[in-house]
Amino acid sequence: RYFLVGSNPAETKYRVLKIDRTEPKDLVVSDDKHVYTQQEVRELLGRLDLGNRTKMGQKGSSGLSRAVSAFGIVGFVRFLEGYYIVLITKRRKMADIGGHAIYKIEDTSMIYIPNDSVRVSHPDEARYLRIFQNVDLSSNFYFSYSYDLSHSLQYNLTVLRMPLETLKTETTQTRQESFDIFEDEGLSTQGGSGVFGICSKPYEKYVWNAKLLEAVRTAVHRDWLLYIIHGFCGQSKLLIYGRPIYVTLIARRSSKFAGTRFLKRGANCEGDVANEVETEQILYDASVMSFSAGSYSSYVQVRGSVPLYWSQDISTMMPKPPITLDQADPYAHVAALHFDQMLQRFGSPIIILNLVKEREKRKHERILSEELVAAVTYLNQFLPPEHAIIYIPWDMAKYTKSKLCNVLDRLNVIAENVVKKTGFFVNRPDSYCSILRPDEKWNELGGCVVSTGRLQTGVLRTNCVDCLDRTNTAQFMVGKCALAYQLYSLGLIDKPNLQFDTDAVRLFEELYEDHGDTLSLQYGGSQLVHRVKTYRKIAPWTQHSKDIMQTLSRYYSNAFSDADRQDSINLFLGVFKPAEGKPHLWELPTDFYLHHKNTLSLSQTRQSYTYWWTTGVLKHLPLPFDEVTCAENRRKLTVKKFHKYEEEIDIHNEFFRPYELSSFDETFCLAMTNSTRDFMPKNVGIDPSPFTVRKPDETGKSVLGNKNNREEAVLQRKTAASAPPPPSEEAVSSSSEDDSGTDKEDEGAVSQRSTPVKVTDTGDNTKITENVVQSTKDVYGVNLSDIPSEDDLAIYARFVQLGQSQHKPDKGSQQFCSKHPLDKVINLIPISSFSQDNIYEVQPPRADWKSIEIFHAHIQAGRGNMQPLGRDDFLMYREYIRNRYM
């Protein structure tokens, strides 16, 4: 047998899972439904070790031996032989939200469960194992023990705001169905020592190991189930005059209709689209960690392929395969299913920003635009006008080529309109400073205002053809606009506006570029080609060679390696299940029928062509149906009562981990990207505000770039490591072009125009670094004259005399001062609360009696004279002992 021993972070409570190894093809897992203390689990393992030795006192191969140490279970998988268990053996902390740590999987281990004596070998098992392991779990898979990553922050905190009466009734109803008969032991209902905890079901769409946990979900306690997401997670620290504000970016990639660029286009029959990613930016004041007491804000937006039946044939080996519509869909059946999902999760309005080309010499991308407009027009006929889907077409490629139009200015106008319609989430009421300094834009803000803050209603859905380059830039501009509103809502800036070339926007831009590169590698096979700097037309000329290499890298990946990656994803997600007598995965001519269930069986229920939404959704709009308190949503929640002194709910212990030896160098909050250290200029006298516009040669990055390698190491500390770093920047740094529909001559024109006119590059760098001495105008903001005037000198002499008269003069100074008759007249009275206060000495105020009493008690305790304990002290100690040892 295998025994899995799991513990809480403090290692005070344990659970034991037993896995039978005698079954060749079945998985037999038993949970003994008991919580052990450290002493109990040691005794249990000791008895197991003793009972499994062949002879008394013998040690070695027999008995109980540790096979592996792990941080969690990814799941169980079976191909043609027995089951494997997938364990997380290495992790790295990537972010912290309200004291809840988010980890990235760094390494995993697959262990074959059945014993060798009962193993039935199969010749194709090893090939399936290789295909399964092609999904690199160490690349952009994330998990958290205590925070639900599959849901947004708004959902998680909205659930926490449920009325206490509702929770109590839910607890009494579900108590009889509790899995663990020992969980509620000793819970005192008197005195209010218990607190309620809520666990919600994960949103299956963004969980990537749901199929791997399916075999044990009902057999084991929920503490064993660890749900992982795929996508991106990065966090940076924005220091505003020393106040730490954490900016977090989380991208959740959908596990439905997942795959690679040319092999997964459009949507399947259930309304799931290819390359669907939900991006959430979270902003909070890190000086207060608690969700109930802290200030938290978030904004969500979505990217995804055009929700139609369409594809591109890559068998011709063309860089831009023609777009074909595979099925006629006059009643927008697929689009209706897709937008119904979005109405349930996000509410209304749903805003579509379509960035594909409108004018082309040869009709290519325009096919998608025409069909999407027809689908949205049809669906809007049946929705109430106030909840209609908003469609914004904008040919981004055409505006990029125009010399008269600034792409980002136009995107900024769109972003302002979008954020005004959807609003954003913040968990506290409007601050008093917004009443003192009212802003017109703030009063026009949409969303839903509640007593506890604001809710985001509706979402922006951005798409182009690939949903990579153009989409990432558009999402960055909308995110930048939302970030300004979030900072304003927390009282950190006086107006909801952020300028380019400030430390805050540079930090946010780097987060979004890491985010874009990671998502592009997952779907397209290479990093971004067109970045924010490209559309600002300030990219250096060396960027174009990198863009060409990324285009080639993306083309190679799409042509040669995408098919293998698609097979791996299908096997990992359980879309294909190997079985005896069925064709093998590598023998299938296509995976179309695996992702489109209606090809294998006809659906018994047909959706209405007019009432295309789920029942009950319209009634609650603009609020999302998933966040409304109703019987259906309450069934998704598990409510449990805890002691208020338990380690599981102690944020201080979870974050600071006093039971572990730690060092400052390894502390996550000090090692993360920092706006002051990594972006603020290092020159003397620079305004430390992260909202001050810097000159291009004034950034912390450019100053550091000319220093030695030790300082460059700080620069390379990225917020979130995406896929493994390439061998050279120019070989593998960016991805194939999202503007894949661009004609060749147009591409040449874009590359010429995006080259900056002023090409003062490396030659001037030495001059900049040598010019360390600055003028007083640059440092202090004013020009100091060479010689002060007589009036200024007289005022200064008077100031010196005032200072000299404040300290106790010695004999020498008395003789010196007797020459000045005014010294006897001047008698300054201190106006501070200190009895003696001048530039030489200060007498501190006296401590009050309570502070003195506490200090004396502390001194006496050090000498061994303990104070008698009160009733409250006894109760607290009793609770502590009960939770830790009983």
Secondary structure, 3 states (H helix, E strand, C coil): CEEEEEECCCCCCEEEEEECCCCCCCCCEEECCCCECHHHHHHHHHHHHHHCCCCCCCCCCCCCCCCCCCCEEEEEEECCCCEEEEEEEEEEEEEEECCEEEEEEEEEEEEECCCCCCCCCCCCHHHHHHHHHCCCCCCCEEECCCCCCCCCHHHHHHHHCCCHHHHHHHHHHHCCCCCCCCCCCCCCCCCCCEEEEEEECCCHHHCCCHHHHCCCCCCCCHHHCCCEEEEEEEEEEEEECCEEEEEEEEEEECCCCCCCCCCCCCECCCCCECCCEEEEEEEEECCCCCCCCCCEEEEEEEECCCCCCEEECCCCCCCCCCEEECCCCCCCHHHHHHHHHHHHHHCCCEEEEECCCCCCCCCCCHHHHHHHHHHHHHHHCCCCHHHCCEEEECCHHHHHHCCCCCHHHHHHHHHHHHHHHHCCEECCCCCHHHHHCCCHHHHCCCCEEECCEEECCCEEEEECCCCCHHHHHHHHHHHHHHHHHHHHHCCCCCCCCCCCCEHHHHHHHHHHHHHHHHHHHHHHCCCCCCCHHHHHCCCCCCHHHHHHHHHHHHHHHHHHHHHHHHHHHHHHCCCCCCCCCCCCHHHCCCCHHHHCHHHCCCCCCCCCCCCCCCCCHHHHCCCCHHHCCCHHHHCCEEEEEEECCCHHHCHHHHHHCCCCCCCHHHCHHHHCEEHHHHCCCCCCCCCCCCCCECCHHHCHHHHHHCCCHHHHHHHCCCCCCCCCCCCCHHHHCCCCCCCCCCCHHHHHHHHHHCCCCCCCCHHHHHHHHHCCCCCHHHHHCCCCCCCCCHHHHHHHHHHHHHHHCCCCCCHHHHHHHCCCHHHHCCCCCCCCCCCCECCCCECCCCCCHHHHHHHHHHHHHHCCCCCCCCHHHHHHHHHHHHHHHC
